[in-house]
Amino acid sequence: MSQIVVELRHVNKKFKRKNILNNVNLKIYENHVYGFSGPNGAGKTLTFKTILGFIKPNNGDVIVEGKFIRKEVMFAENIGFSIQEYGVLGDKTATENLSLLNILNNQVETADMNIQQLLSYVGLDPNNKDKVKHYSLGMKQRLSLAVALLNDNKILIFDEPTNALDDSGQDFLVAMINDLKLKGKTILISSHDKYFLNQVSDHIFKFNEGTIVGEQIL
Ligand SMILES: Nc1ncnc2c1ncn2[C@@H]1O[C@H](COP(=O)(O)OP(=O)(O)OP(=O)(O)O)[C@@H](O)[C@H]1O
């Protein structure tokens, strides 16, 4: 049995007295792919933000690789993530964006090589000098995936990665997730595309109204 790398125990979150996350319990095992499904506003993104430490629950525990988030450490340290609202800088190129993130992460020395490879890996041209604000939505989505992969973290969160991707983009995404799993990554993905989630996931959590209402093991 592989190790548990993320655990949520009785997590509750209220905004303005309204329960938004309601007794969320889950265990994420190493090197598995977890799909998060459910309607708009069901709590998928909020669960991801809670795992990362961006949101502090009112009650319950979030444990990432043995550390209690917001108690022992402020944020989860080794999770790469792609969440739409944490976008990149539109006035910079893709390479500049990734270089800046590398600097912020103290990864300057190996930056250039990694960035070129990473951009190719997600299907972007490493020599493209266009500013990101001129990218298509699909290109922005691919860049967001590159951001998540930048530091070679073992745990990856992809929030709605299928958004804005055309058919070939979706095929690429399925192949990428399978490849990342082979490389030993643990992956959490939300999507409204049931077919996609069934294709890539080992386990699906079904969310509704801030709680897990069902699980499916594939
Ligand atoms: N900072 C916030 N303040 C108040 N309410 C919030 C905040 N963040 C999220 N919510 C509310 O929490 C609920 C869950 O939102 P969340 O973004 O997690 O849904 P989701 O399942 O990811 O939905 P979608 O499929 O639309 O992305 C929503 O009703 C949302 O309005």
The ligand as an ORCA input file, in Angstrom:
! r2SCAN-3c Opt
* xyz 0 1
  N     -13.245     33.928     -0.875
  C     -14.525     33.544     -0.893
  N     -15.490     34.235     -0.242
  C     -16.765     33.841     -0.242
  N     -17.209     32.732     -0.868
  C     -16.306     32.016     -1.521
  C     -14.913     32.358     -1.585
  N     -14.267     31.413     -2.311
  C     -15.193     30.531     -2.703
  N     -16.412     30.886     -2.241
  C     -17.674     30.164     -2.462
  O     -17.415     28.812     -2.185
  C     -18.213     27.967     -3.011
  C     -17.334     26.903     -3.600
  O     -16.509     27.494     -4.587
  P     -15.433     26.666     -5.423
  O     -14.698     27.682     -6.215
  O     -14.654     25.800     -4.523
  O     -16.362     25.787     -6.343
  P     -15.949     24.767     -7.498
  O     -16.493     23.425     -7.117
  O     -14.495     24.845     -7.765
  O     -16.795     25.344     -8.690
  P     -16.483     25.522    -10.265
  O     -16.758     24.198    -10.886
  O     -17.466     26.572    -10.679
  O     -15.058     25.981    -10.401
  C     -18.887     28.868     -4.016
  O     -20.206     29.058     -3.626
  C     -18.119     30.158     -3.917
  O     -18.932     31.255     -4.186
*
